[in-house]
Amino acid sequence: MCLSVPGKVVGVEGKTVVVDVNGVPRRLESMVDVGAGDFVVVGMGFVMKRISEQDFDALSSTLFPDQCL
């Protein structure tokens, strides 16, 4: 079983997307069209889907409770 985590797109370089996952930049391939500033779900080394900022906040506070204020 894989864990999917929320992230924020900070850059797009062709088909490669740079996503901030809990403060760590990750270079990933995207399965969906995304742009800088989009909130996404990352799993298995891919950007899997776009999500709302509210969903991002909820997922982040659940998975990374020490990082949220």
Secondary structure as UniProt FT lines:
FT   STRAND          5..13
FT   TURN            14..15
FT   STRAND          16..21
FT   TURN            22..23
FT   STRAND          24..30
FT   TURN            36..37
FT   STRAND          39..43
FT   TURN            44..45
FT   STRAND          46..51
FT   HELIX           53..63
FT   HELIX           65..67
//
